[in-house]
Amino acid sequence: MAKPTTARPGSFIIALGDGGSPEVFTAPCGFTSKAFNFTRNLAEVNIPDCDDPDAPDWLGRDVVSLSASVSGSGVLAAESIETWLAAVNTTASVNVTVTVTYTTGVLTMTGAMQIESFGVSAEQGQKVSVDVSMQSDGEMTVGWTPL
């Protein structure tokens, strides 16, 4: 059996745009854990068995809407504070690009996102940490570019 092509954690990059023209994207330093998730909101309907009305219905589902989220946590690096403050101190969406680079290609997810939460915490004996959550604000574009 052939082994899968995988990517190292450092090849998974979450970068925030600065809103400039041309826009410059910066990956805040410090994340030790990060995630990108797609969500489909579904509508459900019971589908009856016309030949056997007493049989249990099967559920049919249709996609109503799509959403994406990004989350990350780790240490709060001083080098990233200005990037985070620029994104948090606005009611406007921030352009975000998420990339995962493999030896065979690059997976890219881009779009506008709202910073849902930005938390800073500390525990005795540990570094100050950050926990961030972002939610899509409109369509996210997903693409695969083979190398």
Secondary structure, DSSP 8 states (H G I E B T S, - for coil): --------GGGEEEEEE-S-SS--EE--TTEEEEEEEEEEEEEEEEE--SS-TTS--EEEEEEEEEEEEEEEEEE--GGGHHHHHHHHS-SS-EEEEEEEE-SSEEEEEEEEEEEEEEEEE--TTS--EEEEEEEE-S--EEEEEE-
